[in-house]
Amino acid sequence: MSNHLAIAGATATLVQLLDEAVTRDFNGAHAAAGRPDIPAAAEADPEVRVFLYRVESNGARGNDDLPTRTRDAALIQRPQAALTLNYLLTFIGNETDYEAQRLLGICVGTLHFHPVLTRGEIERMILAAGAGNPLALVDLAEQPDLVRLTPHALSVDELSNLWSSFFQVEYRLSVAFQAEVILLTPPEPPVRPLPVRERRLFASTIQRPAIRTVLPAGGPGAPVLAGSTIMIDGADLRGEEATFVRFGESRVPPTSTTGSRIEVTVPNNVRAGAVGVVVEHQRMIGDPPVLRPAGQSNLVPVIVHPWIQPNAGGHRVVVRAGAVESPPGVFSGVIDVSVDPPVGSRQEVSLLINAIGGAGGSFSFADGRRDAPSAPEVSSDLDISFAGVPGGDYLVRVVVSGAESPLEVETAPGPAQHTFTAPRVSVP
């Protein structure tokens, strides 16, 4: 890596390389760093001017050092800025004697036959600069990559735009070259962690289970509830040492396991709504050995439905006392309902009521208190406001994060067989 003097060091070494070539092959000529728009006397010696006109980030090496810092901003690796330098070589001389073109041939041939700045050339430039010169501190020779020089073709439009940026100067014969890559690094030393005292490496084969279907034990039409049983079908489901089923963040052991089927109980702490189900294998690894993950299946989403349950008073759904009748026969108030599993503070909750027999219509009411600052983190007891509901008996459903609570169906033979019967509420 190299310090902040690397750019100036690269330019000085390039000038030195070209100066040695032109003084050797062209009597009286020299190379120097400078802008091409600096006026030159007509009797001036033939000259090659080296002008750094553009600096670009090098995309190929720009991300080599990521990441360089920890989450608390401690430096773990020195960052580096990878740069590409664009040079304009301008040739000044008597056009009648073709001096500019002769200088062009010398420089292009030199950089084609010698397309790198070697470490020895950089060190010679430092010696020539002398102890009092800032360039004596250049450490460009220590970076791992040599600086490579390649011609950069400029179109007529690019040349015109470049030369038009110089103030009141006529175009001179010139070519462009690129030097890459320059790696700048800060002097700040990285933090070194403590050495590894003991190495514990364990090799193990991983068998990846695959889930094909997840169905309720009660059949395809049965709802999945907290505490109910589901059947997972797939391949390689049984782990060699331990098998678990993960419902979101909850991990539970199955009640029975074979290579192609798992029977597991949905944990009670799972939230209602879409939950990702994953089969996870674990093995005893380490010293002392502990269970650690050793392969997991694909994720399959399962809808866990809420269930309306009796509250502390034994009622499943009830209209709270104090319902208001306005206009006559139409009521507003609060419906108390208890659900399982408990509802999280950020889950969307709504109440659906449908008149039994269809005479009173259907209504939907959102529980707008879920995002309130005072809302509890989890709650099983919900109180949802309603308005404009005609008096009568209604079937009740609770929707939590898009999952509806199931309705009960009459199974006894008779006129009401196969109809929904509960849970219900009477308004008022």
Secondary structure by P-SEA (a helix, b strand, c coil): ccccaaaaaaaaaaaaaaaaaaaacccccccccccccccccccccbbbbbbbccccccccccccccccccccccccbbbbbbbbbbbbbbbbcccccaaaaaaaaaaaaaaaacccccaaaaaaaaaaacccccccccccccccccbbbbbbbbcaaaaaaaaaaccccccccbbbbbbcbbbbbccccccccccccbbbbbbbbbbbbbbccccccccccccccccbbbbbbbcccccccbbbbbcccbbbbbccccccbbbbcccccccccbbbbbbbbbcccccccccccccccbbbbbbbbbbbbbccccccccccccccccccccbbbbbbbbbcccccccbbbbbbbbccccccccccccccccccccccccccbbbbbbccccbbbbbbbbbcccbbbbbbbbcccccccccccccccccc
